[in-house]
Structure formats: C-alpha cells, structure tokens
Amino acid sequence: MNNIQEILENIWINEIKELFKEGKIINESQLQAYLFYFLKHKYEKYQVWLEPVLYVNNLKLNKTRPDLIITEDDIIIAIIELKFKPWEEPKHENDIAKLNELLKLKETNEFIIL
C-alpha cells in the first residue's frame, strides 16, 4: 500500500475509528496526535510535520499552519486540516478555501516548511 489516500483511509478505519468508539479521542488535538503517531510508526518512509508554519508567496496564506503535512523525499504529498466535531456540523469553509489556495500553488513549489 503506497497511495497516501489509501494509507489515510486504512488508519482511519482500522485505528482512529476504534479509538473514538472507546472514548480515547475526545478532542481535535488527540485526533491529530494519533494520526501523527500511526503515520510515523507504520509508514516510516514519510516525514510527518505537526502544525508546521508554511510560508508561501501569497499574502492570504503567508505563515499558514495546517494540522499535518506529509512529505516524501522533500516533496509535499499531503496537507491535512482536521476538524473534530462528532456531534455537530463542522465549520470547514475557511479550511477548504485555504486548501484550495494551497492547491493552486502546488505546481509552483513555492512552499517553505518551518
């Protein structure tokens, strides 16, 4: 399994879902921590960045902080924004807009991760 989407789905279905059912994930920080843990320990070829400052040449996005970034050989392969609202509809419009802006910049490789 090497497709990052498959990997994330696998972690979600086989690890995160059960931890949530057991009451071991009760906020977004714990969700973020568990996702980081499983990515780091099961898929060592990836580098996982927890809330990195992402500098881009875009005034709207300068110094943005995604929840997680996954890289492989210095190439960003995933930028993840998490929402933890299990009993209500999450407000995700700003995150979607931010991710869309980052996607537009993907081809230019104008990212600096700190």
C-alpha positions, 0 to 999 in steps of 0.5 A, a space after each residue: 500500500 503506497 497511495 497516501 489516500 489509501 494509507 489515510 483511509 486504512 488508519 482511519 478505519 482500522 485505528 482512529 475509528 476504534 479509538 473514538 468508539 472507546 472514548 480515547 479521542 475526545 478532542 481535535 488535538 488527540 485526533 491529530 496526535 494519533 494520526 501523527 503517531 500511526 503515520 510515523 510508526 507504520 509508514 516510516 518512509 514519510 516525514 510527518 510535520 505537526 502544525 508546521 508554519 508554511 510560508 508561501 508567496 501569497 499574502 492570504 496564506 503567508 505563515 499558514 499552519 495546517 494540522 499535518 503535512 506529509 512529505 516524501 523525499 522533500 516533496 509535499 504529498 499531503 496537507 491535512 486540516 482536521 476538524 473534530 466535531 462528532 456531534 455537530 456540523 463542522 465549520 470547514 469553509 475557511 479550511 477548504 478555501 485555504 486548501 484550495 489556495 494551497 492547491 493552486 500553488 502546488 505546481 509552483 513549489 513555492 512552499 517553505 516548511 518551518 
